[in-house]
Amino acid sequence: MRSKRKVFDAEGHAHFVTFSFYRRRRLLDDDRAKGIVIHFLAEQLQKIEGACIGFVIMPDHVHALLHFKQKDMLSHFIQEWKRRSSIQLKVFMRDHIPSYVVAIDLDEPIWQPRFYDFNVFSGAKAKEKLDYMHNNPVKNGLIKKAEEWAYGSARWRLMRRSVGIEIVPLD
């Protein structure tokens, strides 16, 4: 029996979150699909007045460093981000990349049900998590330098270039 991991979201800390696609499938090889996930991240942040400190959208998983003004928002936020993006991703795959639909069953979930959360208490830890997530595409051989990845916040952090989401600076 799996233990249910507790999410500590009542103290107003930032959260480094990671979640993956169901069965670690690579559903975001298509750049337009990555854009769907980014769109719903931005929309959900605006809806609940959340802040994004950084993010990376990978072909098979997502990392984000988030902060919320209100307490106990993280689980609801992630649930809605996953729910809304999964609906649109299924429509997109069915309409634009039928080869994915042949390879997967669209009746199965898009995302794994759980997510990993790490509370971030300091600027030094936030920088460590940002460096880790921004280097993820480099480590996976997708690019040579973090700022080349168009589906994350490294371009904003390193070059102050737009990334489709408002990024808040580290304090």
N, C-alpha and C positions, 0 to 999 in steps of 0.2 A: 504494500500500500504506500503510495506516495504521500509525503507530508506536504501540506499546503504552506508555501512560503509566505510569510507575513510581509506586507508592504507598509512601511513606516512613512506616512504622508501627512502627519499632523503638526510637524514642526517648522514647516516653511522652508525646508532645504531644497536644493536643486536635486534632480534625479537623472542619473545616467541609465537609460533604458535600452534594452536590446530585445528584439523579437524576430522570429524566423517564419518562413513559409512552412506550411504543412509538409511534413516529410522532407524538409530542407530543399524543396524543389527550387529551381532557378526560374522563377516566373517574371523576373524583371530584366531579362536580357535585352528586351526592346526598350529603347530610351523613352518612348511615349508612355510605357507602363510605369517607369520610374517617376515620370512627371505626374501621373495620377496620385501616387503616394505622397509626393511633395505637395500637390494641390490640397489634399485632405489634411495634411499636417498643418498647413497655413490656415485653412478654413477653421479647423478645430481650435487652434491657438487663438484666433480672433474671437471665436464664439465664446470662449470661457476666459478671455483675457489672460492667456498663458504667454510665456516667453520662451523662445528657443535660443539657447546659448550656442548650440551647434548640432549638426546632424550629418549622417551619411546614409544614402540609400544604396545598398549593394544588390547584386542579382538575386541573392537568396536570403537576405536578412536586412534589418534596419537598426541603426544606432541613433539615439538622440539624447541630448542633454537639455533638460526642460526645467522650467520653474513656473509655479502657479501662485497667484496672489491668495487664492482661497485654499483652505486646508482640505485634505481628503479628495482631491480632484484627479490624481494620477490614474487610478484604475478606471474610472469613468472615461477619462480622456483617451486612454489607450484602447479601451473597448470600442468607443465611437470611431476613432481613427481607423482601426482595423475593420470594423463593420462597414463603414462608408466606402473605404478604399476597396474592400473585397467585392462589394456589389459592382462598382464601376470597373474593376479589373476583369471580372467575369464577362461583363458586357463587351469591354474592349477586346478581350481575347476571342470571344465568339465572333465579333464583327470584323476584326482586323488581323488576327493571327490564328487562323483555324488550325495550323499545325500544332499549336499548344493544346487546343481542345481535343485533338485526336490523341495526344499523349497523356492527358490528364482527365479525370472525371470532374466536371464542373459542379457536380452535386457534393463533392468533398469540400471541406473548408479550404480557404485560401491560406489563412494564417494558423500557426500553432495556437492553441488556446491560451497558453500562459505567456508571460513576459518576464524578463530578468530586470530587476531594479536595484540600483546601487545608490544610496544616499550620498550626496556630495556636500561636505561640510566646509570646504575651504577653496580659496582661489587656486592654490597649488594642486589640489586634487582635481579641480575642474580642468585646469590646463593639461594635466596628465591624461584625463579621459578624452579631451579634445584631440590631443596628439595621437592617442591610440586609435580613435575612430577615423581621423583624417588620414592616417597611414594605412588603414585597412585596404583601400583599393590598390595602394602601392604594394603592400605585402602580398596581395592576391594576384599581382602581375597584370592588373588592368591598366595601369598608368605608371609613369616613371616618377612624377612629383605630385604631391597631394593636391596642389592647386590646379592640376589638370583635370581633376574629377569634377564634372559638371553637376553631379547629383549629391552634393554635400556642401558644407559651409566653409571648407578650407579656402576657397577663392575669396570669400568675404574676409575671413580672418587674416589672410596673408596679403591680399591685394585690394581689399575693400571693393570688390566687384559683386554685383547683385547675384543672389542665388535663388531668387523666387520666394524667399521667406525673410521677414524681418529678423535679423540676428541681433541679440543684445550683447553689448560688450561685457567682458569680465570686469568685475569691480576690483 
